[in-house]
Every structure is written in structure tokens, then in C-alpha cells.
Amino acid sequence: MSQVFASGNGILARHGKAIKEGMRDGVPIGAGYFVVAFSLGIAARSAGLTPWEGFVASLLNNASAGEYAAFTLMAANASYLELAVVTLIANARYLLMSTALSQRFSPKTGTLHRVLVGFDVTDELFGIAIARPGMVDPFYSYGAFVPALSGWSVGTALGIAMGNVLPARAVSALSVALYGMFLAIIIPPARQNRIVLGCVVVSFAASLLFTVVPALAGLSAGTRTIVLTVAISSAAALLFPVSDEELQHDEEDADAA
Amino acid sequence: MQHNTLVYIAVMSAVTLSVKILPLTLIRRPIKSRFVRSFLYYVPYVTLAVMTFPAIVQATDLPLAGAIALIVGIVAAWFGASLFQVAATCCVLVLIIEFLML
């Protein structure tokens, strides 16, 4: 394996290190996706999808809340327009993530790389790409896509084909893998930057509030995420605008690395 | 009217992929506005924090197991554990706690 990455003048020789790092970071994501996709497959099965159809839907969408909402609508024989609108709302946060990523791409990066990286923007894959210092390396993302997309699509197909065969204890334990990854992404910067730490604490509190207050708890998880993201990030940007030096500092760290 | 599953899949995929790909391909220049730049700087932390809590406590069969995984995960990440280490620690903790208490 390492020989393949070390030899030759092709893509692997130039980008093997980034691809390998991406695959390494993508493995826990793929494992977590597999479990979530498995339960998603059960919803797809109720909507009448075959394992192949579920595989294709998950390969092209890779969006848990969005797909779950879509499968539920399919089961209810909703109109195509309804399906489009609900998918748009459930996935609206990816507009923000894709925009944030656009600011971390080198202007020289071509359209094909942008389309391919955009193809698999998810909460987790966005998180690990943006957590790396400096400009986004598309090849790091491609490496991470392999285990992530495999786990997601195969998990959905198997969920449709086999229903729930994993023991309940394993499902429960694996269900926190995604959240553990989120913590590993947000906590180290929060330790270094008090404003980021404040944002994390306020986000936790607001999210809890939106879950327990009856008038607010009716919002779907996707809507809650986008409402709170826009509100809290706007407030932080107004109260604590980030200086150009800070943003440049991030980029210099990357150049030194 | 009965709808076609493949058309359903085509519609949901077209919407999802547009949302994910269009900003990345259309926005080619650095955004000048200091507010927008700051906003985008904070977005990933806020989004991931909102999605983590209280969802982690609701994801496990025993809420206490999720809560302990949250606290230990924060401590481990604070002291520099890797992505994989934090994720694995949280899973193993839930497995052990639920094995002992359920």
C-alpha cells in the first residue's frame, strides 16, 4: 500500500499523502454513517425502495435528515414539488457550508474539483475539511469520500434488504460516533479562542432550549439547525468580527506546516 | 396520481446536489464584507455544536450513557485526542455503561 503511494509520477505520487490522510479521517465517519444509513434504509423500505434504489439515492444525496424526510414523503405519495421543497429546506444548511468552503478554496482551483468536493458536502466531511489549516485540498476530501460514501450507500441498501439485524447495544453505542467526531472538531479551536468557546456554549444551551420548550420543539432538526446557525453566527459576527489578521494568521500557519 | 420512485430519486438528488455544489462553483472570489467573513468563520462551530447537544443524549438507549460520553469526549478533545480516538472513546463508554446498567 505505502509503495503504491510512494512510487510513480501519477496522481498518487503527488497527492497520495492527502488521499491517505483523508481516508484515515474518513473511516470513523464511514463507520458512523453505516449505522445511521442502516436505520435510514428501514425508512426507505417503508417507502417501497429496492436496495438498489436506496443505494443510488444515498450515493447521490448523502444527507441524513434530507433523505429521511424525502423517504417519508415518498411513502405518503407526495407530489414532486413537495418533495423538492422539503428536500431544499432540510438541506439548506449545506448552502452555508458550501459557501464557507468556497472561501477556503484557492481561486486557481478548477470547476471540476469544486463540483466533486461539493458533491459530497455533509456535516462531517465539511467539518474535517474546514478543520485543516489553510486552503482546502480536494484530494484530502476525495480520500475521505471513499469510506464515507461506501458506508452510507451500502448501509442504506443493507438496511432495506435486511431490516434491523444489528444488536440494540451495538446500534446505541455506534450512534454516538458521529457526535464524538463533532466534539473532536469543535473543542480544540474552542480551547484556543474564547469567542469560539462562547459560541459552542451558547449553541449547546440554545439547542437544548429549542428541544425542551414545547412551542419550539415542533421544529424539525434540520430547521432548528439552520435557524440557530444563522442567529448565533450572525450575533457572533456582529459582536466579535474576526480581524483580517486572524484569518491571515490561519493561512500562515498552513504555509508553515 | 401514483408517482415514480426513480423520478422521486431524481428530484431529491437534483435539489440536494444543487444546494451543495452551486455556492462552491459560483463563488470564486474572496468575500469582502467583514460581517460575512466573520459569519462564515463561526458557522461550522455553531452548526456542529447545535447538532451535537442535546442529540447525543437522546441517541443512546440510556440518556446517562450519552451524557457521560459527551463529557468525556469534550475532555478528551480538549487535551488533544484525535478524531478517531474521541469517536471510539465515546462508543466504548456507551457500550460499557449500557452493558452494566441495562
Interface residues (C-beta under 8 A of the other chain):
Chain A: R24 D25 V27 P28 G32 A47 G48 L49 E53 V56 A57 L60 N61 A63 G66 E67 A70 M74 N77 A78 S79 Y80 L83 A84 T87 L88 N91 A92 R93 Y94 L95 L96 M97 S98 T99 A100 L101 S102 Q103 F105 P107 T111 R114 V115 V117 G118 F119 D120 V121 D123 F126 G127 I128 I130 A131 A168 R169 A170 S172 A173 L174 S175 V176 A177 L178 Y179 G180 M181 F182 L183 A184 I185 I186 I187 P188 P189 A190 R191 I195 V196 C199 V200 S203 F204 A206 S207 L208 T211 A221 R224 T225 L228 T229 I232 S233 S234 A236 A237 L238 F240 P241 V242 D244 L247
Chain B: M1 Q2 H3 T5 L6 V7 Y8 I9 V11 M12 S13 A14 V15 T16 L17 V19 K20 I21 L22 P23 L24 T25 L26 I27 R28 R29 P30 I31 R34 F35 V36 R37 S38 F39 L40 Y41 Y42 V43 P44 Y45 V46 T47 L48 A49 V50 M51 T52 F53 P54 A55 I56 Q58 A59 T60 D61 L62 A65 G66 A69 L70 G73 I74 A76 A77 W78 G80 A81 S82 L83 F84 Q85 V86 A87 A88 T89 C90 C91 V92 V94 L95 E98 F99 L102
